[in-house]
Amino acid sequence: MGSNDTILPKHGARNILITSALPYVNNVPHLGNIVGSVLSADVFSRYCKARGYPTLYICGTDEYGTATETKAIEDKVTPRELCDKYAKVHADIYEWFEIGFDIFGRTSTSQQQHIVQHIFRKLYENDYLVEKASRQPYCVKHESFLADRFIEGTCPKCGYDDARGDQCDSCGSVDYEPLDLINPRCKVDPDVTPVARDTRHIHLRLEKLQAEIEEWSRKTSAEGNWSRNGKIITESWLKRGLKDRGITRDLKWGVPIPLDVFSEEKDREIYKDKVFYVWFDACIGYVSITANYTEDWERWWRDPENVQLYQFMGKDNVPFHTVVFPASQIGTGEKWTMLHHLSTTEYLNYEGGKFSKSRGVGVFGNNAQDTKVPADVWRYYLLKNRPETGDTQFEWRSFIENNNSELLAKLGNFVNRVIKLVNSKIYNSVIPDYGTRYADPMFDKAKLDINTYLKQYLADMESVSLKAGVQTAMHIAQAGNNFLQSNGFDNKLADNEPEKAAAVTGIAINIIYLCASIFEPYLPATSKSILEQLQAPFLVIPDHWTADDIKPGHRIGKAKYLFSQIDPKMEEEWRTLFGGTQAERLKKEEEAARAAAKKAAIKARKAEKKSKKPEQASVEATATEGAQPITNQEPVDAVTDGVQQVTLPTS
């Protein structure tokens, strides 16, 4: 996933540094997670590279913190073992989706510890930290303080009865303390009611940094054209007035507090068993992952004059990227590359309900793979329905229609129709000499239309309007279809008007060549297939299309289908298959397995009676043992097992 050559900024060039929100390592990403961060960032990264900008795309798994400790306890493994397992799960899913990271790293590294502790020391030296005593939830059964995610209860803001100590999944609130929850309970042992006990933690003095953050965000949000919801969320935090925020936690799995900053032994004793809060060090993970990518990481992160930072995330991550992380950077007093453009999404919902990573509702990354529908189809549908300005819905009916009526009918048929004709005995796979009629005024409108769409496409992509960008790209493909239709593109045209046919063919081939470039950010596998069929190198996306990049005499390859028809009947099958939670799906799969075993056993008994060969091994036993429900299954497998394979008829 990415380039083999180290990518570094170039002096005088437009250097683009891209991050997507680091996914928590402890779970499998669903489609909402994917489109909200990694996929959107991938499209913009591919676009920037297709324009020739020096571009570095950074991501990785967020591995420290309560969420990991909680999941490790549930799975009866160590946090390191859990992270090793799920880091690979994430990487495999993103690789299938063809997410082109330049590095997909991890936060549980020595580089992370070094850079986090450096920033902490600078904040400590500059008097932006303060120690505070507070009362925290304590579990008397486990004899330990409960970090935010180890406590659950009713949200004090909206009344949702399954909120976590650090965030409510229903209303999105993060500005309450764990003890503010109503009827709190221990996540590890729900029968235990936490009690309040005194503890001490270090806080980041955000209120002392508010004026600088306000000035920076006001200027940057305008210059960088932040997403509207990102602006609103940031302004809301600032309007309420920033308060100091705890940056340490009573945990074992995390970056340790550097004890050498404390002059007194009693303070070192207090903080020796504490670590940094994940939302203090998670965003620093972008820096440390870059440092693991190249020892010249400071050329990306310490050069704000020559590097623009674009960050992609869902709206629930906004405050940590627009307030907490910038405050940490500003507070060091050092020069940092800071956020330029913020691209945030609303929620992608699932068939009238909500995706939930914690509750397993909806389609997860590996579910998408198991449907046997190619990744490019998923990419197209998710990006066309990207929740940029409001919540959008994932619906199976529109998913199938988008494949059949747009990808196949518009882009696929256009490309296949032209390349097949060039492959035919009329041209024998060689682009004809289209120069005689190429400049004919009758083709001017088609060229103008394509360039008008190209100009709009560039504007869409530069403003990170990715949803509009893919729609504009499809307009160009449809303009290609219209061009063929208006000029009667077929065998008869070649017989009756060979010069016109040659010109239409030459222009059409070059429209296809342009499509390979503009669709590459969205449909990388499709773009690769088109280029293979054209036997042409990748064309850097131009400012202006000249319609003659592929010259007369060029020999192309054989036509191949880009997309396949999806049977509309799959709508109900997939809706049923993915209609419940992971637990419900697993229950259905186990019931199906038992039914299959019972059926096989009956069939085996009949066969045994008929054969009357008692010396043979029991077919019944073999069938039954081979179809037993899986009871000791890994959590990831629980998501993926039992998905029926679908054969898509080619058309």
C-alpha positions, 0 to 999 in steps of 0.5 A, spaced: 500 500 500 504 505 497 510 507 494 517 504 495 520 510 494 521 515 500 516 521 499 519 528 501 517 535 500 520 539 495 522 546 495 517 551 491 512 545 490 505 544 493 507 539 498 501 535 501 501 532 508 495 527 509 492 524 515 486 520 516 483 519 523 487 513 526 482 507 527 482 504 534 485 497 533 480 494 538 475 493 533 473 491 525 472 498 521 465 498 518 463 502 512 462 508 516 469 508 519 472 507 512 468 512 508 469 517 513 476 517 514 481 512 510 477 512 504 476 519 503 483 521 505 485 516 500 481 519 494 484 526 495 491 523 496 491 519 489 488 526 486 494 530 489 499 525 486 495 524 479 496 532 479 504 531 480 504 534 487 509 531 492 504 528 497 505 523 503 499 519 506 499 517 513 495 513 517 495 507 522 492 504 528 491 507 535 493 502 540 494 505 547 488 507 552 482 504 555 479 501 549 485 496 548 485 494 555 478 493 556 478 489 549 484 485 552 481 483 558 474 481 554 479 477 550 483 474 555 490 476 552 495 482 553 494 488 550 500 487 545 497 481 543 491 484 541 494 490 538 498 485 534 492 481 531 488 487 530 493 491 526 493 486 521 486 485 521 485 493 519 491 493 514 488 487 510 481 490 510 484 497 507 489 493 503 482 490 500 479 496 499 486 499 495 487 504 500 494 507 498 497 509 504 504 511 504 505 508 511 500 504 515 503 504 522 502 503 529 502 508 535 505 503 540 512 504 538 518 507 541 518 513 536 511 515 539 514 515 546 519 519 545 515 524 541 509 524 546 514 525 552 518 531 548 512 535 547 510 533 554 516 536 557 515 542 553 508 544 555 511 542 562 517 547 561 512 553 559 507 552 564 501 549 560 500 544 565 497 543 572 496 538 577 489 537 580 486 532 585 479 529 583 475 524 585 475 518 580 470 512 579 474 506 583 472 499 582 473 495 589 472 488 586 478 489 582 482 494 586 483 499 581 481 506 578 476 505 572 479 509 566 473 513 562 471 507 558 471 502 563 465 505 566 458 505 563 451 508 565 446 513 562 448 520 559 447 526 563 446 530 557 441 526 553 439 520 557 442 515 553 442 509 557 449 505 554 453 511 554 461 511 556 465 514 561 468 518 555 463 519 550 456 518 548 454 514 542 447 517 541 448 525 542 456 525 541 457 529 548 464 528 550 464 534 555 462 530 561 466 526 567 465 519 568 462 520 575 457 525 571 454 518 568 447 516 571 447 509 575 454 508 573 457 501 572 463 497 571 464 495 564 468 489 566 463 487 571 456 490 570 454 488 577 459 492 581 457 500 582 463 504 582 465 508 588 468 515 588 476 516 590 481 521 590 486 521 585 491 526 582 492 527 574 496 532 570 491 537 566 493 541 559 491 548 561 487 549 555 484 556 558 491 559 558 491 557 550 484 559 548 486 566 545 492 563 541 487 557 539 482 562 537 486 566 533 489 560 529 482 557 528 479 563 525 485 564 520 486 557 518 479 555 518 477 560 513 484 559 509 483 552 509 476 552 507 474 547 513 468 543 512 462 546 515 461 541 521 468 542 523 467 549 524 461 549 528 464 544 532 470 548 534 467 554 534 462 551 539 468 549 544 471 555 544 464 559 545 463 555 551 470 557 554 476 552 554 477 548 560 483 544 563 483 537 560 486 531 564 492 528 559 494 522 564 490 516 566 490 510 571 492 505 566 498 500 564 498 500 557 500 507 554 506 512 554 509 512 561 509 519 564 517 521 564 518 522 571 524 526 571 520 532 570 518 531 577 523 534 583 520 530 589 520 523 590 513 523 592 510 525 585 515 520 582 511 515 586 504 517 584 505 518 577 510 511 576 503 507 574 500 512 570 500 513 562 498 519 558 491 519 556 489 517 549 486 523 546 493 527 548 497 522 545 493 519 539 494 525 534 501 525 536 501 518 533 501 522 526 508 525 527 511 518 530 508 514 524 511 519 520 518 518 524 517 511 523 517 512 515 523 517 514 528 519 519 527 526 515 520 526 518 521 534 521 521 536 513 514 534 513 512 536 520 516 542 522 516 546 515 509 550 516 511 555 510 512 549 505 507 543 507 500 544 507 496 539 512 490 536 510 486 531 515 480 527 514 475 524 520 468 523 522 465 529 526 466 526 533 474 527 532 473 534 531 475 537 537 481 533 538 484 535 532 482 543 532 483 544 539 487 539 543 492 537 538 493 544 536 494 547 543 499 542 544 503 544 538 502 551 540 504 550 547 511 547 546 513 554 543 516 550 537 515 550 529 510 545 527 506 544 521 499 545 523 492 543 520 490 547 514 484 543 511 479 539 515 475 534 512 469 532 516 463 527 515 457 526 518 454 519 519 453 514 514 447 510 516 445 503 515 438 501 512 434 506 516 439 505 522 445 506 525 452 503 524 455 501 530 462 499 531 461 497 539 455 494 537 456 490 531 450 493 527 451 494 519 456 492 514 463 491 516 470 491 512 471 484 511 463 483 510 464 487 504 470 483 501 466 476 502 460 479 498 465 478 492 463 485 489 469 488 487 472 493 491 471 499 486 464 498 486 464 499 494 468 505 493 464 508 488 458 507 492 460 510 498 464 516 495 457 518 491 454 517 498 459 520 502 456 524 508 459 531 507 453 536 509 448 531 512 447 524 514 446 519 508 444 512 508 447 505 505 441 502 502 442 495 498 437 497 493 441 503 491 448 500 491 445 495 486 443 500 482 449 504 482 453 498 479 448 496 474 445 503 472 452 507 472 458 503 473 456 498 468 451 502 463 455 508 463 463 508 464 463 500 463 459 500 456 463 506 454 470 503 454 468 496 452 464 499 446 470 503 443 475 498 445 472 492 442 471 496 435 478 498 435 480 491 436 475 489 430 478 487 423 476 495 422 482 497 425 486 491 428 487 494 435 491 500 431 488 507 433 487 510 426 489 516 423 484 521 426 488 527 424 484 529 417 477 530 421 480 531 428 479 539 428 472 539 424 468 544 428 463 539 428 467 536 434 468 542 438 462 542 442 464 535 445 471 537 446 468 544 450 463 540 454 469 535 456 473 541 458 468 544 462 467 538 466 474 537 467 474 544 470 469 543 474 472 536 476 478 540 478 475 545 482 471 539 486 477 536 488 481 542 490 476 544 495 475 536 497 468 536 495 469 528 493 462 527 492 461 532 487 468 530 484 465 523 483 459 525 480 463 530 475 467 524 473 461 520 471 458 526 467 465 526 463 464 518 462 456 520 460 459 525 455 463 520 452 457 516 451 453 522 448 459 523 443 458 516 440 451 516 440 451 523 436 456 521 431 453 514 430 459 510 432 458 503 429 461 499 423 457 502 418 460 509 420 467 506 418 464 503 412 460 509 409 465 515 412 471 512 414 475 519 415 469 521 420 469 514 423 477 515 424 476 522 428 470 519 432 474 513 434 481 517 436 477 522 440 473 517 444 479 513 445 482 520 448 476 521 452 477 514 455 484 515 457 482 521 460 477 517 464 482 513 466 486 519 470 480 522 473 477 516 476 483 513 478 482 516 485 476 513 486 476 507 482 484 505 482 483 497 479 478 500 474 483 505 472 489 500 472 484 495 467 483 501 462 490 503 462 492 495 460 487 495 455 489 502 452 497 499 453 498 506 455 502 509 461 498 513 467 496 520 464 497 526 469 491 529 470 491 536 466 488 543 466 486 542 459 484 536 455 487 536 448 484 530 446 490 527 442 494 524 448 494 517 444 496 518 437 494 515 431 498 508 430 498 506 437 496 499 438 492 497 444 490 491 448 484 487 448 477 489 451 475 486 458 469 488 462 470 493 467 464 491 471 459 485 472 451 485 473 449 484 480 442 480 480 437 485 483 434 479 487 441 480 491 438 486 495 433 482 500 439 476 501 444 481 503 439 485 507 437 479 511 444 477 511 446 483 514 440 485 518 442 484 525 448 485 530 454 480 530 451 476 535 445 475 531 448 473 525 453 468 529 446 465 532 443 465 525 450 462 522 450 457 528 442 455 527 444 454 519 450 449 521 446 445 525 440 444 520 445 442 515 448 437 520 442 434 521 440 434 514 447 431 512 446 426 518 439 424 515 442 423 509 448 419 511 443 414 515 439 413 509 446 411 505 448 407 511 442 403 511 442 402 503 449 400 503 449 395 509 457 396 510 458 397 517 465 396 517 465 403 513 467 409 517 460 413 519 458 418 514 453 421 519 459 422 524 463 425 519 458 430 516 456 432 523 463 433 526 464 437 519 458 442 520 458 443 528 457 451 530 464 454 531 464 456 539 471 458 540 471 463 535 476 469 534 472 476 535 474 477 527 471 471 525 465 472 528 464 478 523 466 474 517 464 467 517 457 464 514 457 470 509 455 466 502 459 467 496 455 470 490 457 469 483 456 475 479 454 474 472 458 478 467 455 482 461 
